[in-house]
Amino acid sequence: MRTTEQIRQQQIAEIRAQYPDAVAWYSEKTESWMAAPTGATQLFQAPTAVALVQQLNEHYKQYFQTPRPVSVHPTRHRTPDGARTGAVVRSMSPQTSRTAVPSKGRHKARRSGWFRRTMIGLGLMAEAA
């Protein structure tokens, strides 16, 4: 004979298998089933697991039928030479020999602009036009 907890764990596993993007659980405190699905602005709450699945089903029907806004940051792809498509290519002046510049001990000279390049690469900062 299975316990109530075992039945709940099986139901949670079935919900997670059917809706892997939704986080679902049973709340002992409120004695209700809850879920946090992708794209929702609030938690879903239902008295039974079946009712929760119905809510998730309805939510995802609407979620996938709603047109999504176009991303502000277009997808960037690297070309074979390593440059990103759409990137502004600037000519660089030839570097002088590093031996002509006194070094700072045994540490490598730091590349300037690494933070900005990283932020742009993560999409957290826009490239200069």
VOPAGU-2260 file (C-alpha; in pm, 1 decimal, decimal comma):
REM VOPAGU-2260
SITE   aa  ch    i         X         Y         Z
SITE  MET   A    0       0,0       0,0       0,0
SITE  ARG   A    1     140,3     337,5     -99,2
SITE  THR   A    2     137,0     634,1     133,6
SITE  THR   A    3     -13,1     971,8      48,4
SITE  GLU   A    4     338,6    1116,2      23,9
SITE  GLN   A    5     442,6     851,7    -229,4
SITE  ILE   A    6     134,4     925,1    -439,2
SITE  ARG   A    7     212,9    1298,9    -430,8
SITE  GLN   A    8     574,4    1235,5    -531,7
SITE  GLN   A    9     454,8    1028,4    -827,6
SITE  GLN   A   10     208,8    1301,9    -929,6
SITE  ILE   A   11     484,7    1565,2    -906,8
SITE  ALA   A   12     711,1    1348,3   -1122,6
SITE  GLU   A   13     435,3    1310,5   -1383,0
SITE  ILE   A   14     369,5    1687,0   -1388,4
SITE  ARG   A   15     742,0    1759,8   -1426,0
SITE  ALA   A   16     769,1    1504,9   -1707,2
SITE  GLN   A   17     475,7    1661,5   -1890,6
SITE  TYR   A   18     578,7    2024,4   -1819,9
SITE  PRO   A   19     957,6    2032,2   -1767,3
SITE  ASP   A   20     971,1    2414,3   -1773,1
SITE  ALA   A   21     721,2    2446,1   -1487,1
SITE  VAL   A   22     826,1    2402,8   -1126,2
SITE  ALA   A   23     547,1    2216,7    -944,9
SITE  TRP   A   24     504,2    2115,8    -581,4
SITE  TYR   A   25     247,5    2030,5    -316,7
SITE  SER   A   26     219,9    2285,5     -36,4
SITE  GLU   A   27     158,1    2119,3     298,4
SITE  LYS   A   28      80,4    2455,3     459,0
SITE  THR   A   29    -200,7    2550,1     218,7
SITE  GLU   A   30    -284,5    2189,3     128,3
SITE  SER   A   31    -286,4    2278,3    -239,7
SITE  TRP   A   32     -88,7    2208,6    -553,5
SITE  MET   A   33     123,3    2494,8    -683,7
SITE  ALA   A   34     329,7    2564,3    -994,5
SITE  ALA   A   35     550,0    2836,5   -1137,5
SITE  PRO   A   36     532,1    2794,1   -1516,0
SITE  THR   A   37     749,0    2970,2   -1770,5
SITE  GLY   A   38     597,9    3300,0   -1883,8
SITE  ALA   A   39     348,4    3331,9   -1598,5
SITE  THR   A   40     332,3    3647,0   -1387,9
SITE  GLN   A   41     208,4    3466,5   -1079,0
SITE  LEU   A   42     200,4    3122,6    -918,5
SITE  PHE   A   43     -70,9    2875,2   -1010,4
SITE  GLN   A   44    -264,1    2714,7    -727,0
SITE  ALA   A   45    -513,5    2427,8    -744,9
SITE  PRO   A   46    -683,3    2194,7    -495,5
SITE  THR   A   47    -580,1    1878,8    -687,8
SITE  ALA   A   48    -299,3    1769,5    -917,3
SITE  VAL   A   49    -548,5    1718,1   -1199,3
SITE  ALA   A   50    -675,9    2076,3   -1164,7
SITE  LEU   A   51    -317,1    2204,6   -1166,7
SITE  VAL   A   52    -241,8    2011,6   -1486,5
SITE  GLN   A   53    -551,0    2166,4   -1647,4
SITE  GLN   A   54    -427,8    2515,5   -1550,8
SITE  LEU   A   55     -80,2    2441,9   -1687,1
SITE  ASN   A   56    -226,3    2301,8   -2007,1
SITE  GLU   A   57    -436,2    2615,2   -2062,0
SITE  HIS   A   58    -143,4    2843,5   -1977,1
SITE  TYR   A   59      95,5    2676,7   -2221,3
SITE  LYS   A   60    -167,1    2676,7   -2498,7
SITE  GLN   A   61    -191,9    3054,4   -2462,9
SITE  TYR   A   62     180,1    3098,9   -2401,6
SITE  PHE   A   63     286,7    2926,3   -2723,0
SITE  GLN   A   64      15,4    3088,5   -2935,7
SITE  THR   A   65      99,8    3442,6   -2824,6
SITE  PRO   A   66     347,7    3607,5   -3061,0
SITE  ARG   A   67     672,5    3693,3   -2884,9
SITE  PRO   A   68     832,0    4035,8   -2923,0
SITE  VAL   A   69    1144,6    4043,4   -3134,1
SITE  SER   A   70    1457,8    4055,0   -2924,6
SITE  VAL   A   71    1621,4    4394,0   -2886,9
SITE  HIS   A   72    1955,9    4219,9   -2924,5
SITE  PRO   A   73    1976,8    4031,8   -3252,9
SITE  THR   A   74    2140,7    3692,9   -3250,3
SITE  ARG   A   75    2506,0    3727,5   -3334,5
SITE  HIS   A   76    2707,0    3464,3   -3511,7
SITE  ARG   A   77    3080,7    3445,4   -3548,4
SITE  THR   A   78    3232,0    3433,1   -3894,4
SITE  PRO   A   79    3513,4    3187,6   -3970,7
SITE  ASP   A   80    3771,7    3456,7   -3896,5
SITE  GLY   A   81    3618,2    3512,0   -3550,1
SITE  ALA   A   82    3436,9    3841,0   -3613,3
SITE  ARG   A   83    3069,1    3870,0   -3539,7
SITE  THR   A   84    2830,3    3932,5   -3824,3
SITE  GLY   A   85    2715,2    4290,4   -3821,2
SITE  ALA   A   86    3015,5    4394,8   -3615,0
SITE  VAL   A   87    3194,4    4714,0   -3705,5
SITE  VAL   A   88    3542,1    4628,1   -3821,8
SITE  ARG   A   89    3795,7    4897,8   -3751,5
SITE  SER   A   90    4145,4    4904,0   -3885,0
SITE  MET   A   91    4407,1    4897,8   -3617,6
SITE  SER   A   92    4733,4    5082,5   -3620,3
SITE  PRO   A   93    5036,9    4856,7   -3601,9
SITE  GLN   A   94    5147,0    4791,5   -3247,1
SITE  THR   A   95    5484,8    4896,6   -3130,5
SITE  SER   A   96    5707,3    4634,7   -2983,4
SITE  ARG   A   97    5619,0    4547,3   -2624,5
SITE  THR   A   98    5985,5    4535,9   -2540,8
SITE  ALA   A   99    6001,6    4911,2   -2599,2
SITE  VAL   A  100    5751,3    4965,2   -2316,5
SITE  PRO   A  101    5875,2    4894,4   -1965,6
SITE  SER   A  102    5691,2    4597,6   -1820,8
SITE  LYS   A  103    5519,1    4594,2   -1482,8
SITE  GLY   A  104    5713,4    4314,5   -1327,0
SITE  ARG   A  105    5634,3    3960,0   -1427,7
SITE  HIS   A  106    5259,4    4018,5   -1484,5
SITE  LYS   A  107    5115,1    4029,7   -1834,2
SITE  ALA   A  108    4995,1    4359,4   -1969,2
SITE  ARG   A  109    4616,7    4373,7   -1937,3
SITE  ARG   A  110    4399,6    4399,4   -2243,2
SITE  SER   A  111    4189,5    4710,7   -2227,1
SITE  GLY   A  112    3816,8    4688,5   -2290,2
SITE  TRP   A  113    3769,9    4329,6   -2171,2
SITE  PHE   A  114    3483,5    4428,0   -1939,7
SITE  ARG   A  115    3293,3    4608,1   -2215,0
SITE  ARG   A  116    3345,8    4319,6   -2458,9
SITE  THR   A  117    3224,0    4073,4   -2198,1
SITE  MET   A  118    2913,8    4280,6   -2119,0
SITE  ILE   A  119    2833,6    4316,2   -2491,3
SITE  GLY   A  120    2886,8    3942,5   -2543,3
SITE  LEU   A  121    2641,8    3864,4   -2262,6
SITE  GLY   A  122    2388,4    4107,8   -2407,6
SITE  LEU   A  123    2397,9    4331,9   -2099,7
SITE  MET   A  124    2537,6    4632,3   -2287,2
SITE  ALA   A  125    2473,0    4760,0   -2639,5
SITE  GLU   A  126    2747,8    4802,5   -2894,9
SITE  ALA   A  127    2828,2    5157,5   -2997,9
SITE  ALA   A  128    2668,8    5245,6   -3329,4
